[in-house]
Amino acid sequence: MANGLIWATAEDLARNRGKVLSLYRQILRSVNSPDLPLSYAARLSKKAEVRTIFIFGSEERSLHNIADLIDTAEYSLSILKKGRLP
């Protein structure tokens, strides 16, 4: 993310697209894990929350906000992999 100073360039967005999609898929898979003590309705709710966050994040053009989205997704994934939900 070095080309744009504040706003992301097309190259910045293309560079981060794969990582963001990968994190999105990993989080959805983790929410579906039978290790999490969630009911079916709770799983659907959590999946909807994840989709909403990533839909709004996909419209983001600020370098700092994109980096925050990636950091938050990585942190959430680490919590989910430990098998507990905040």
N, C-alpha and C positions, 0 to 999 in steps of 0.2 A: 504494500500500500504506500509506495513512496512517490508515485507520480503526481498525484493531486496533493495540495497542501491541506485543504480542509474538505473539499468535496471530492468524491470518488470519480475517477475517470472510467471510461468503458473498460480499459485494461485492468484497473483495480477490481471492478465488479466481476469480470471474467475470471480473474485469478482466485477470487474468494468463492465463486459459485459452487465448485466441487466440494469444498470443505463444508460449506453451509448445508448443502444437500445431504452430505454424508452424516453430519451431526443430526439433522432432522430425522433421517431414517433410523439412526441408532437410538435416538430418544424414543421414537414411536415403538421400535422393537422392545426397548427396555420397559416401556409402560405396559406392553402386552405380556411381559414375563410373569409366569405363574408364581414366582418367588415373592412378588409384591402382594401384600394382603389387601387387594382391592376387589370390590364387587364389579359386576359387569357395567353397571351404570357409572360407577366411579371411573372405570377405565375409559369409557366413552367420553366422560367429562374431561379427563386429563388429556386425552388425545385431541379433543376440540381446543383446549387451551394451548397445546403445543402448536397446532395448526394456525391458530390466531396469531400467536407471537411471531411465527415464521412468515406469515402472510404480510403482517405489518413490517417486519424486518426486511422483507424482499423489496419493499418500496423505499427503503432508506438509502440516502446518498451521502451521508456524512461518514467520513472515515472513522471517526471516534465511535459513532453509534454502531457501525458495522463491527468494529473490533469488540465493543461491549457485547453485542449479540453473540459473537463467537465465544467469548470468554464465559458468558452466562450459560450458553449451551454446553460447553465443556464441563463446567461445574455441575450443572444439573445432571449430566450424563454420569459423572463420577458418583454422585449421590444415588442415582438410580441403580448403578451397578453394585453398590454396596447393599442394595435390597431394602432401602428404607426411603420413605417419602416425607418431605418436610411438611 
